[in-house]
């Protein structure tokens, strides 16, 4: 069974940076697409970024392009989300999730992911 644990969240001022980590256990990490989603209070969970198994392909939501960078280290089964130039609207609980395939519009939809972490809170003050 694959388990994912997010860490690295916290409170930061607008313009600051944070790096989130998603540590996974289980034999399927290396072959999986790993994505970050976020959910703000009263809003639906939304796609943030995705990375394929090799790290050669990435995708980002328009709202974070140029500010966030997703990367992965398969040797230690960890995916990172480097978040720079943070804005108050980035405040949310951030989750990582995995799925076996890349591509298609389903990449952006929570229902296509089988394995989720418990989330880490990111709060950006103005």
C-alpha positions in Angstrom: 0.0 0.0 0.0 1.3 3.4 -0.9 1.2 6.1 1.8 2.1 9.7 1.4 3.1 12.2 4.0 3.3 15.9 3.3 5.5 18.4 5.3 7.0 21.8 5.1 3.9 24.0 5.5 3.8 27.0 7.7 3.1 30.7 8.1 5.0 33.1 5.7 4.6 36.7 4.7 3.6 37.6 1.2 6.6 37.4 -1.2 8.2 34.7 0.9 9.0 31.1 0.0 8.3 27.6 1.3 9.3 24.2 0.2 6.8 21.4 0.6 7.8 17.7 0.7 5.8 14.6 -0.1 7.4 11.5 1.2 6.0 8.2 -0.1 6.3 4.6 0.9 5.4 1.6 -1.1 6.8 0.0 -4.2 4.8 2.1 -6.7 6.3 5.5 -6.1 8.9 5.4 -8.7 6.5 4.6 -11.5 3.8 7.1 -10.5 2.7 10.5 -11.5 2.8 12.7 -8.4 0.7 15.8 -8.1 0.0 18.6 -5.7 -3.5 19.9 -5.0 -4.7 22.5 -2.6 -7.9 23.4 -0.8 -8.8 26.7 0.7 -11.6 27.1 3.2 -15.0 26.9 1.5 -13.5 26.0 -1.9 -13.0 22.9 -3.9 -9.7 21.1 -4.0 -7.8 22.3 -7.0 -4.8 21.2 -9.1 -1.5 22.9 -8.5 1.3 20.9 -10.2 2.2 17.5 -11.5 5.4 15.6 -12.4 5.8 12.3 -14.2 7.7 9.4 -13.0 11.1 10.4 -14.6 10.7 14.1 -13.7 11.0 14.9 -17.4 7.4 16.3 -17.7 5.7 18.8 -15.5 2.5 20.7 -15.5 1.3 23.7 -13.5 -1.9 25.5 -12.9 -1.9 29.0 -14.5 -2.1 30.6 -11.1 1.3 29.3 -10.0 3.3 29.2 -13.2 6.6 31.0 -12.8 6.4 30.9 -9.0 6.2 27.2 -8.1 8.5 24.4 -9.2 7.8 20.7 -8.7 10.6 18.2 -8.6 11.2 14.7 -7.5 14.0 12.5 -6.1 13.1 8.8 -6.8 16.1 7.6 -4.8 14.4 8.8 -1.6 10.8 8.6 -2.8 10.2 12.3 -2.3 8.5 15.0 -4.4 9.0 18.6 -3.6 7.1 21.8 -4.3 9.2 24.9 -4.2 6.9 27.9 -3.7 8.3 31.4 -4.3 6.7 34.8 -4.4 3.8 33.6 -2.3 0.5 35.4 -2.2 -2.3 35.5 0.3 -4.4 33.6 -2.2 -2.0 30.7 -2.0 -3.2 30.0 1.5 -4.7 26.5 1.6 -4.1 23.0 2.8 -1.7 21.4 0.3 -2.0 17.7 -0.6 0.1 15.3 -2.7 -1.5 12.4 -4.6 -0.4 9.7 -7.0 -1.7 8.0 -10.1 -0.1 5.6 -12.5 -0.5 7.5 -15.8 0.4 10.9 -17.3 -1.6 12.9 -19.7 -5.2 13.8 -20.4 -7.5 16.3 -18.7 -8.0 13.8 -15.9 -4.6 14.8 -14.6 -6.3 17.9 -13.1 -9.1 16.0 -11.4 -9.0 14.7 -7.9 -11.1 11.7 -8.8 -8.3 10.2 -10.9 -5.9 9.9 -8.0 -5.9 6.9 -5.7 -3.4 7.8 -3.0 -3.5 10.9 -0.9 -1.6 12.4 2.0 -3.1 14.1 5.0 -2.2 17.6 3.9 0.0 20.4 5.2 -1.3 23.9 5.9 0.3 26.9 4.1 -0.7 30.3 5.4 0.5 33.5 3.6 -0.1 36.8 5.4 -0.4 40.1 3.7 
